[in-house]
Amino acid sequence: MDFAYDARTEELRTKLAAFMDEFVYPAEKTAHEQREQLASPWDTPQVVEDLKAEARRQGLWNLFLPDAEYGAGLTNLQYAPLAEITGRSPHLAPTALNCAAPDTGNMELLAQFASDEQKKQWLEPLLAGEIRSAFAMTEPEVASSDATNIETRIDRDGDEYVITGRKWYISGAMNPDCKIFIVMGKTDPDGADVRRQQSMILVPRDTPGVEVRRAMQVYGYEDHDHGGHAEIVFDGARVPTSALVGEEGGGFAIAQARLGPGRIHHCMRLIGMAERAIELMCRRAVSREAFGKPLAQQGVVHNWIADARVAVEQLRLLVLKTAWLMDTVGNRGAHTEIQAIKIATPRAVVDIIDKAVQLHGAGGVSQDFPLAELWAAARTLKLADGPDEVHQRSLARRELKKYA
């Protein structure tokens, strides 16, 4: 693996860093102020639409999609450092570039598995940033970290499917621009192998029988910038059989294909969040005094900053190695590394942000600094896309096979 960024990556990194400095960071406060004036907190502030227009004008649009037909055609290794930069403002920058989850994973899924008709109806407006989407998998009644537990039913009735079930923490679904749900449910809960019971189906938001019931909080935040995390009830919602993504029984395999790139995107954005926290920590340390000397001269602060820098450099190398493997041997060949970064990155970044909060004192838990929101987002990623323990279990079993 070559550790140097290639010419195109360097060009985009420079352009993106300038975009962040000139447009994104100044817009963070504006977005919060505008949201308070909106009729609904789930509506999109005008400054976000302005950022999207500027990003598109500068060619900083759909950078995550490796398929040049739909996106920038970047490899995982090329996109990873760009995702890191957007992670410095995780509630604003990814959306501005049309590179925000869950839309990224949904667009990848549709590009790879959807029919031509489905692509025209849903993928094209998603690529244009005209609508948003959600991925409806997690359920409150079962341990959804095991996808075979999913209980939502997708029953065939003539030329229609009937969807019945309850989902929650469906990211982005509170945003009224979220027009389509990709729903994971069971089409054959009894007859098929446990990994062939699930299917995915496209359910428009305005389908009768679909109720977006409430917004779920995350550590007390409603996460307006990401469109919230909704509880949704599907009560006999009917869609045509043409809404099925791929084939019946293919949902589990599609979900696995969707998660690999999503995990590396999350990890690179987490590294950007850690870099933002280190920057804030250092600025605070040189500007504040306690017990007669600057915080920057306190030995424990030295330890926090040094440990944070070591952790970030380690994580970045591991994530870049994973991206390189995904590009060269595929997601299956990078399976161990994908799990490793999903375990290591949120764990370390939560600790780094926590130290930055501690250094800021009361300010660290306030709305005047981004640290509290960064901590909540990073801590949540120890659960999202599979909790740490699931990845540890799988990774350990792969290691043990070598000695069986």
C-alpha positions in Angstrom: 0.0 0.0 0.0 1.2 3.5 -0.9 0.7 5.9 2.0 0.8 9.0 -0.2 -2.5 10.4 -1.5 -2.7 10.5 -5.3 -3.0 13.7 -7.3 -6.8 13.6 -7.6 -7.3 13.0 -3.9 -4.9 15.8 -3.0 -6.8 18.2 -5.3 -10.1 17.3 -3.8 -8.8 17.5 -0.2 -7.5 21.0 -0.9 -10.8 22.1 -2.5 -12.9 20.5 0.3 -10.8 22.0 3.1 -11.3 25.4 1.6 -15.0 24.8 1.2 -15.2 23.8 4.9 -13.3 27.0 6.0 -15.2 29.4 3.7 -18.7 28.0 3.9 -19.4 25.1 6.3 -17.9 26.2 9.6 -19.5 29.7 9.4 -22.8 28.0 8.5 -22.9 25.9 11.7 -24.3 28.7 13.9 -26.5 30.0 11.1 -28.1 26.6 10.6 -29.1 26.4 14.2 -30.4 29.9 14.2 -32.5 29.4 11.1 -33.9 26.1 12.4 -35.3 27.9 15.4 -37.3 30.1 13.0 -38.7 27.3 10.9 -42.4 26.1 11.2 -41.1 22.6 11.9 -37.6 21.8 13.3 -37.4 18.9 10.8 -37.5 21.3 7.8 -34.2 22.0 6.1 -32.7 25.5 6.8 -32.0 27.6 3.8 -28.3 27.8 4.6 -28.1 24.0 4.0 -29.7 24.4 0.6 -27.2 27.1 -0.2 -24.3 24.9 0.9 -25.6 22.1 -1.4 -25.8 24.4 -4.4 -22.3 25.7 -3.7 -20.9 22.2 -3.3 -22.4 21.1 -6.5 -21.1 24.2 -8.3 -17.6 23.3 -7.1 -17.8 19.7 -8.1 -17.9 18.4 -4.5 -21.0 16.3 -5.0 -21.8 12.6 -4.6 -18.1 12.0 -3.9 -18.9 8.7 -2.1 -20.2 6.8 -5.1 -17.4 4.7 -6.7 -19.6 4.1 -9.8 -18.6 7.0 -12.2 -22.1 6.7 -13.9 -23.7 8.0 -10.7 -21.0 9.6 -8.7 -17.4 10.9 -8.7 -15.9 7.5 -9.5 -13.5 7.6 -6.5 -12.1 4.4 -4.9 -12.6 3.8 -1.2 -9.0 4.8 -0.7 -9.5 8.1 -2.5 -12.8 8.9 -0.7 -11.7 8.0 2.8 -9.6 11.2 3.5 -12.5 13.3 2.1 -15.0 11.7 4.4 -12.5 12.5 7.3 -12.7 16.2 6.4 -16.5 16.2 6.4 -16.5 14.5 9.8 -15.1 17.7 11.3 -18.7 19.1 10.9 -20.7 15.8 10.8 -24.1 17.4 11.1 -23.7 19.7 8.2 -20.8 18.9 5.8 -22.0 15.4 4.6 -25.4 16.7 3.8 -24.0 19.7 1.9 -22.0 17.3 -0.3 -25.0 14.8 -0.7 -22.8 12.3 1.1 -24.8 11.9 4.3 -26.0 8.6 5.8 -28.4 6.9 5.3 -28.8 8.3 1.8 -25.3 7.2 0.9 -25.9 3.5 1.7 -29.4 3.7 0.1 -28.0 5.2 -3.1 -25.3 2.5 -3.3 -28.0 -0.2 -2.7 -30.2 1.2 -5.4 -27.3 1.7 -7.9 -26.3 -2.0 -7.4 -29.6 -3.8 -6.9 -32.6 -1.7 -8.1 -34.4 -2.1 -11.4 -34.2 0.5 -14.1 -37.6 1.8 -13.2 -36.7 2.0 -9.5 -33.5 3.9 -10.3 -35.4 6.4 -12.4 -38.1 6.9 -9.7 -35.9 7.0 -6.6 -32.1 6.9 -7.3 -32.1 9.8 -9.8 -33.8 12.4 -7.4 -31.6 11.1 -4.5 -28.5 11.7 -6.6 -29.7 15.2 -7.4 -30.3 16.0 -3.8 -34.0 16.6 -4.4 -35.3 14.1 -1.9 -34.0 12.1 1.1 -34.4 8.5 2.1 -34.4 6.1 5.1 -33.4 2.5 5.7 -36.0 0.8 7.9 -34.5 -2.2 9.6 -34.2 -1.8 13.4 -37.1 -3.0 15.5 -37.9 -2.3 19.2 -39.3 -5.8 19.9 -36.2 -7.8 18.9 -32.4 -7.7 19.0 -32.0 -6.2 15.6 -28.2 -6.6 15.7 -29.1 -10.1 14.5 -30.9 -9.4 11.2 -32.5 -12.9 11.3 -34.7 -11.7 14.2 -36.5 -9.1 12.1 -40.3 -9.6 12.5 -41.8 -7.2 10.0 -43.8 -9.1 7.5 -43.8 -8.6 3.7 -46.7 -10.8 2.5 -47.5 -11.3 -1.2 -51.2 -10.7 -2.1 -51.7 -11.0 -5.8 -49.8 -8.2 -7.6 -49.1 -6.4 -4.3 -47.0 -6.8 -1.1 -48.5 -6.0 2.3 -46.1 -4.7 4.9 -46.9 -5.0 8.6 -44.5 -4.2 11.4 -43.0 -1.6 13.7 -39.5 0.0 13.2 -37.6 2.6 15.3 -34.5 4.6 15.1 -35.0 5.0 11.4 -32.5 7.7 10.6 -33.6 10.7 8.5 -37.3 9.8 8.5 -38.5 12.8 10.4 -37.3 15.1 7.6 -40.3 15.8 5.3 -38.0 15.6 2.3 -37.5 11.8 3.1 -39.8 10.4 0.5 -38.9 6.7 0.3 -38.2 4.0 2.9 -36.2 0.9 2.1 -37.9 -1.6 4.4 -36.3 -4.9 5.5 -38.8 -7.6 6.4 -39.6 -11.3 6.0 -41.2 -12.7 3.0 -40.7 -16.4 4.0 -40.4 -16.6 7.8 -41.0 -20.4 7.9 -39.8 -22.2 4.8 -36.5 -20.7 3.9 -33.0 -20.8 5.4 -32.7 -18.1 8.2 -30.6 -15.9 5.8 -33.0 -16.3 2.9 -36.2 -15.3 4.8 -35.6 -11.5 4.5 -36.4 -9.2 1.5 -36.1 -5.5 0.9 -38.9 -3.4 -0.5 -39.4 0.3 -1.5 -42.3 2.0 0.4 -43.1 5.6 -0.4 -43.7 7.8 2.6 -47.2 8.7 1.5 -48.4 5.1 1.2 -51.6 4.5 3.2 -50.8 2.4 6.3 -47.5 4.1 6.9 -47.3 6.2 10.1 -44.2 8.2 11.1 -45.2 8.1 14.8 -42.5 10.0 16.7 -38.9 11.2 16.8 -36.6 9.1 19.0 -34.0 11.0 21.0 -30.3 10.1 21.1 -28.8 11.0 24.5 -31.4 13.8 24.7 -30.8 15.1 21.2 -33.4 14.9 18.5 -30.8 15.2 15.8 -32.6 17.7 13.6 -29.7 18.2 11.3 -29.8 14.5 10.2 -33.5 14.4 9.9 -34.1 12.7 13.2 -34.5 9.0 14.1 -38.2 8.0 13.8 -40.5 5.3 15.0 -42.5 4.1 12.1 -45.5 1.7 12.0 -46.4 -0.1 8.8 -50.1 -1.2 9.3 -51.0 -3.2 6.2 -49.2 -0.8 3.8 -49.6 -2.0 0.2 -47.1 -1.5 -2.6 -46.9 -3.2 -6.0 -44.7 -6.3 -6.5 -42.4 -4.1 -8.6 -41.3 -2.3 -5.4 -39.3 -5.4 -4.4 -35.5 -4.7 -4.5 -33.7 -7.6 -6.1 -35.4 -11.0 -5.4 -37.4 -12.5 -2.6 -35.0 -13.8 0.0 -32.2 -11.5 -1.1 -32.5 -8.9 1.7 -29.9 -10.3 4.0 -27.2 -10.4 1.3 -28.2 -6.9 0.1 -27.9 -5.6 3.7 -24.4 -7.0 4.0 -23.3 -5.4 0.7 -24.7 -2.1 1.9 -23.0 -2.1 5.3 -19.3 -2.5 4.2 -18.8 0.9 2.6 -21.1 2.5 5.2 -18.9 1.4 8.0 -15.7 2.8 6.5 -17.5 6.1 5.8 -18.6 6.3 9.5 -15.0 5.5 10.7 -13.4 8.1 8.5 -15.9 10.8 9.6 -15.2 9.7 13.2 -11.5 10.4 12.7 -12.5 13.9 11.5 -14.6 14.4 14.6 -11.6 13.4 16.7 -9.4 15.9 14.8 -11.9 18.6 15.5 -11.9 17.6 19.2 -8.1 17.7 19.4 -8.0 21.1 17.8 -10.6 22.5 20.3 -8.6 20.8 23.1 -5.4 22.5 22.1 -7.0 25.9 21.6 -8.6 25.6 25.0 -5.4 24.5 26.7 -3.4 27.5 25.5 -6.1 30.1 26.3 -7.2 29.1 29.8 -5.4 29.2 33.2 -6.0 27.1 36.3 -4.1 27.0 39.5 -1.7 29.7 38.4 -0.6 28.4 35.0 -2.0 27.7 31.6 -3.8 24.4 31.1 -1.3 23.7 28.3 1.4 23.4 31.1 -0.6 20.8 33.1 1.0 17.4 32.8 -2.4 15.5 32.5 -3.3 17.7 29.6 -0.1 16.8 27.8 -1.0 13.1 28.3 -4.5 13.6 26.9 -3.3 15.4 23.8 -0.4 13.0 23.1 -2.6 9.9 23.6 -5.2 11.5 21.3 -2.7 12.1 18.5 -1.3 8.6 18.7 -4.8 7.1 18.6 -5.8 9.1 15.6 -2.7 8.2 13.6 -3.2 4.5 14.4 -6.8 4.6 13.4 -6.3 6.5 10.2 -3.7 3.9 9.0 -6.0 1.0 9.8 -8.9 2.6 8.1 -6.9 3.5 5.0 -5.6 -0.1 4.9 -9.2 -1.3 5.0 -10.1 1.0 2.2 -7.2 -0.2 0.1 -8.2 -3.9 0.8 -11.8 -3.2 -0.2 -10.6 -1.7 -3.5 -8.1 -4.5 -4.2 -9.7 -7.7 -2.9 -13.3 -6.7 -2.2 -15.4 -6.3 0.9 -15.3 -10.0 1.6 -11.5 -10.0 1.5 -11.5 -7.0 3.9 -14.0 -8.5 6.3 -11.6 -8.7 9.2 -10.3 -5.2 8.8 -13.9 -3.7 8.4 -14.8 -5.3 11.7 -11.6 -4.1 13.3 -12.1 -0.5 12.4 -15.8 -0.6 13.5 -14.6 -1.8 16.9 -11.6 0.4 17.4 -12.7 3.7 15.9 -15.8 4.7 17.9 -14.2 3.4 21.1 -11.1 5.6 20.7 -12.9 8.7 19.4 -15.4 8.6 22.2 -12.5 8.8 24.6 -10.8 11.6 22.7 -14.0 13.7 22.7 -14.6 13.0 26.3 -11.2 14.4 27.2 -11.9 17.5 25.2 -15.2 17.9 27.0 -13.4 17.6 30.3 -10.9 20.2 29.3 -13.7 22.6 28.5 -15.4 22.2 31.8 -19.0 23.3 31.8 -18.5 24.6 28.3 -17.9 21.1 27.1 -21.4 19.9 27.8 -23.0 23.2 26.6 -24.5 24.2 23.2 -21.7 26.8 22.8 -19.3 24.1 21.6 -19.9 21.2 19.3 -18.3 18.7 21.7 -21.5 17.4 23.4 -23.1 16.6 20.0 -19.9 15.1 18.7 -19.7 12.8 21.8 -23.3 11.7 21.4 -22.8 11.0 17.8 -19.6 9.0 18.3 -21.1 7.1 21.3 -24.1 6.1 19.2 -21.8 4.6 16.5 -20.7 2.0 19.0 -24.3 0.7 18.4 -25.0 1.6 14.8 -24.2 -0.7 11.9 -23.9 -3.5 14.4 -22.8 -3.1 18.1 -19.2 -3.6 19.1 -19.9 -7.0 20.6 -21.3 -8.4 17.4 -18.1 -7.4 15.5 -15.9 -8.7 18.3 -17.7 -12.1 18.3 -17.3 -12.4 14.5 -13.7 -11.2 14.5 -12.7 -13.6 17.3 -14.3 -16.6 15.6 -12.4 -15.8 12.4 -9.1 -15.7 14.4 -9.9 -19.0 16.2 -10.6 -20.8 12.9 -6.9 -20.5 12.2 -6.2 -22.8 15.2 -9.1 -25.2 14.9 
